[in-house]
Amino acid sequence: MDEHLTKAVASLAIAMIVAIVARRFKLPYTVGLVIVGAVMTFTRPDFGPHLTHDFIFDLILPPLLFEAALTLSWRELLRDSVPLLTLAGLGTVVSAAAVAFACVTLLHWPAPSALVFGALIAATDPVAIIAMFKDNGVKGRLRLLVESESLLNDGAAAVLFVMALAWAEGHGAGQGAGEIVLTLGRIVLGGVAIGALVGGAAILIAMGTTEHLIEVALTTIAAFGSFLFAEHFHFSGVLACVTAGLMMGNLGLLREENRSYLSERGREFVHSFWEYAAFLANSMVFLMIGVDVASTPFAEYGFALIFAVIGIVLAARALTVYPLSAPFLPSRWRISFGEQHVLWWGGLRGALGLALALSLPDELPMRDVIVVATFGVVAFSIVVQGLTMPFLLRAVGVLKGR
């Protein structure tokens, strides 16, 4: 226990030093954490804790998803709901199918393994993209599009992964189209319903108090409770947590003070608390990604494979963004070509994809290859795409004068 606590405290101390240096030199904080984590592992192999599926799902995703959803206005979401649902819903299916098809035809993977990998790597991680946008001060509709699409995409990818894994293991082989639709509906609607119930219950209880500590405790219960409760019943924990966050944010933080269920002090404290919780979770997960990337045996599987998979994933993301955005060009939902470029290159992969990969059963064909390929895509995504994103934002005019 002492050893684990020592490693956790040491990791947090290093993360804070990286944060200070990154802010001073105006570098992406998350990229710095990954690089430092990798360097520390090379110099000291036993440095830091390692990522596991349970650690990411139980401790990392709830605060990150909840904090992101807490500040999203559902008026703005409804305004852009058509392109968002198209990109996050149909786009996730297109991306997963394109990756699976390419892995089967070009890399000669078995179809079940390729489909599972396509589903898990389709998740564009809001953890990475939101942190990067905050670092660069990106606001407005573009930030809403990218953040919202990432959050909704995560929910869609997590649901698709469950279906793909069931089929790969033979549990869903005999299901017809109607049964598949019903299963998808149960996972999605069940997650949304639990998120709404937990969020609504927390709001009702919070209305009976003006104690800011109790108010923030109730948001914490809602964030973790909705996620864990939904996962327990095999619904979407991601969608449950996002739903609870949207409810509590729009009826509390984003509402007029005299109509909010939160007290004045509670509003300030809830906002600050979740900013800190997300910062802490970000710091730990990206440092741990660097640790695990450095210890991943890429050479054993061949760097040609890793680069091929990275190319496939980028191409699949392009097939998702550009064709699906084209129909909206002449409409009020127009997504400009510059915004499309940001959506494509900003489709970073991170914690959720890794959690899904680490949860794969040992008996799945090519399980180890999928895990290594996922780490390779995530490392490229965070370091290369993360470092070059500010240049793209300047090129499309988002960071003028920065």
N, C-alpha and C positions, 0 to 999 in steps of 0.2 A: 504493500500500500504506500509506504514512504517513497519507494523508488518511482512509482507512477506519479505521485504528487510532485516529487522533485522535478521529473521530466516535464510535467504540465506547466509548472511555475517557470522553469527555465525557457520553455518554448514561448510562453507568454511574454517574458522579458525580452527575448530576442525579437519577437514580433513587434513590440513597442519601439525598439531601437530602429528596426527597419521602417516603421511608420514615420518616425521623426526624420530619418534621412531621406525617405521618399518625398515627404512634404517639402523639405528644404530644397531638393533638387528637381521638384515638380515631375517626379517619375511615377508611373502607375504602382500604387502600393501593393496590389495583389500580385503583380508580376515579380516585384522585389521579394515578396515572401516565398514564392515558389523557387526562385533562384537561390535564395539564402538557405532554404530547407534542403535543396539538392546539394549545395556546397558543404553544409554541415554534415550531411550523411557521408559524403566522400571522405571528409577529414576525420569523422568519428561515426563509424557504422551503427553504433547503438544509440545515436542521438534521437530523441523525441519519440512520442507515441506514433502508432500506425493507424491508418484509416481502416474502419470496418463498416459493414453495412449497417449494423445496429447503432454505431456511434453517429454516423451521418443522419440516419433516419430519426433517431430518438433525440439527439441533442443539437444537431446543426440545422437541419431543414426547417423545423417549426419556427424558430425565431427569425430566420432569414425570410421565409415566405410570409410570415405574419407581418413583419415590419414593412416589407415591400407593399403588401396589400393595404396596410393601415393608412397609407397616404395617397392611395389611388381614388380619385373621384369617380363614382359610378355614373355620374352625368357624362363625364368625358368618355368613359368606357362605352356607354350606350351610344354616344355620338359616333364612335368609330367601331361599333360592334360588328358590322358586316365584314370589313376587311380583317379585323382581328380574329373573328371566328373562322374565316376562310383560311388565313395563314396558320392559325394554331390547330384547327381541326383537320381540314383537308390537307393542309401543308404538312402536318406530321405524318399522315398516311403516305403522302407522295414521297417524302424524304425517306421514311423507313423502307418503302417498297423499292426505291431507287438504289439505296445502299445494299439491300438484300439481293437484288437482281445483279448488281455489279460484283458483289462478293461471290455469287454463284458462278457467273459467266467468266469473270476475269481471274478470280483467285481460286476457283474450284472448291469453294466451301460447300458443305452439305446444306441443303435448303433450310432445315430447322435452325441450325446455328446462325446462318446468315440472317434469317428473319428476326431472331432474338437480338442479334447485334444491331440490326437496322432500327429496331424499336427503341432500344436503350440509348443509342447514340443520337437519336432524333431529338432528344431533350436539349434544347438550348437553355443553358443554365442561367436563371436570373441572378444567382449568387455572384457570378463573375461579371455579367454585363451591368448590373445595377451598381456594383462597386466601382467599375470603370467609369460609368457615367457620372457618378458622384465626384470621383477624382477630377474629372474634366469640366465639372460645372454645367453639364448638358441639361437643359430644361425644355419645356414646351411640348408640342405635339410629337416630335420625333422621339423624345424620351418616353412619352406615354406609349407610343406604338411599340417601341423596343421592349420596354419593361412589361407591358401588358401581354404582348405576344409571347414573351418568354415565360411568364407565369402560367398563362393558359396552355402553352405548348408543353410545359412540364406535366401538367395534369393529363393532357392527352397522351403524351409519351408514356407516362407511368401506367395508364389504363391499357394502352396498346401492348406494352411489355408484358403485362399479366396475361393477356390473351395469347401473345406469341409464345410465351414460355409454356403455357398450358398445352398449346398445339404441339410444340416441340417435344414435350414429355408424353404426348399421346392422350392427355386428358380431354382435349377438345377436338380430337380427330373426327369424332362421330357427330359433332354438332352441325346442324344446318344453319342457313343464313338467319332464320328467325331466332334461333336460340342464341346465336352470336350477338345479334342486336339486343336481345333481352339481357344478356350478361353484361354487355357494355352499358346499357341503360341503368342496370342495377348498380354497377360500380360508380358511374358518374353521378346519378341522381342520389344514391345513398350517401356519397361523400358530401355533396352540396347540402343535402337535408341535415346531416349530422352537424356540419359547419354552421348552418343557420340555427339549429336548435341550441347548440352549445353557446354560440355567440349571442343569441337572443336571451338565453337564461342568464348569462353573465351581465348583459345590459340591464335586465330587470332587477337583478340583485344590486347592481351598482347604483341604480336610481334611488335606493333606500339609504345611501350613505354619502357623505361629503368628505370622507377620510381618504386622502390621496394614496396612502399606502395600500388600503384595501382595494381601491380602484385599479391600481397597477397590478396587484396580485390577481384580480379577477381577469385582467387581460392575459396574464401569464397562464392561468388555468385554461382559458379559452384557446390560446395558441397551442399548447401541448395537449390539452384534453381532446380537442377536436381531431387533431392528427392521430393520436394514439387510439382513440375511440373508433374512428373510421377504419384504421388499419386492423383493429381487432375483429371487426365484422367483415373484413376483406373488401371494404369500399376504398375509394381514393382518399388517402390521408392528405395528399397535396391539395386537392380541391376543397376538402373540408377546412383545412387551415386557411386557405386563401379566402373562402367564403366568410369564415368567422372574422378574419381581418378586415375584409371589405365592409361588413356590417358594423363592426365596432369603430372603424375609422370614420365612416360616412355619417354615423349617428352620434359620433363623439367628437373626434379631433377636427373633422372638416365641417361640422355644423355650427350654426350661429351659437354664441355662448349661452344665450337664454333658452335655447332649445336642445342643448347637449345634455346627455346623461352624466357627463363628467363635470366635476367642479373646476373652477378656474385653475387652482393649483394642480388638480389632477390632470388636466389637459397638458400642462407644461411638463409634469413629471412623467406621464405616460409616453409623451414624445421623446423625452431625453432618455428614459429607460430603454426603449426599444431601439433607439439609435445606438446606445452603448451595447445592448445585447447583440445586435447585428454586427457591430464592429468587432466584438469579441469572437463571435462565431466565424466571421470572415477571417480574422487573424489566425485562428487555430486551423481552420480547414485548409487554407491556402499554404500555410507552412507545412502541414502534414502531407499535402499533395506533393510538394517539393521533396519531402523526405521519401515518400513511396515511389515517386518517379525515378529518383536517383538509384533506388534499390531494385528497380524493375529490370529483369534480364532481357533487354531489347535485342542484344547481340545474338542471343540464343535462337531467336525467331527470325532474325534477319532484318536489317534496317530497310531493305527494299520493300518488305511487307508493310512496315509501319508507314513509309511514305506513300505507298499505294493506297492504303486505307485512308490516310489523311486526304489525298486527292479525291478519293471517292466521296468522302463525307462533304468536302467543300463543293463538289459538283452537284451532289444531291441537294445541298442547301440552296444553291443557285437555281436548281429546277423548282424548288419550293417558292422562292421569293419572286423571281422575275416573271414567270408566266402567270402566277396567281395575282400579282399586283397589276398586271397589264389591263384587265377589264375595268379597273377603278380609275384609270387615267382620265377619261372624259367625265367623271362623276364628281360629286361633292366629297367623295372619299379618296380623292386623288393622292397617290403616294408617288412623289417625284422620283426621278431616277437617282438623284443624290441620296434620298432617304432609302431607296431600295438597296443601294450599295452598302449603306450602313447596316441595314437589316441583314444583308448577306454576310458581310465580313464580321458583323457584331454578333453572329450566332455562335457565341462561345460555348464550349462544353465544360462541365465541371463536376460538382459534388454529386448531383443526382445520377448522372450517367455512371459515375464510379460506384455509387451505392448499389445501383441495379446490377452492374457487372459483378461486384463482389458477392451479391446474393445468389448468383447462379449455382445450381447444384453441381457437385463434382462429376456426376455421371453424364452431364450434357456434353455431346461431342464438341471438341475444340474449345472447351471452357477456358483453359489457360491462355490460348491464343486470343480469345475475345477479351480477357482481362488485360493482357499486355497491349493489345491494339487500342483498347479504350484509354489506358494510361498514355499511350503515344499521342492519340488525338487530343486528349485533355492538355497535355504538356504543350503541344504545338499551339493549341487554341489560346491558352492563357498567356504564354510567353510571346509567340510571334504575332498573333492577332491582337493581343492586348497591348503590346509595345507599338504596333503600327496603327492602331485605331486612332490616336490623336492626330496623326498625319492625314488619315482619311477624313476625319471630321473637319480639319482645316481645308482640305482640298474641296469638300462639298460646301464650304462656307458656314459650317455650324460653329466653329471656334474662331470667328473673325476677331482679330485684335488680341488673341490669347497667346 
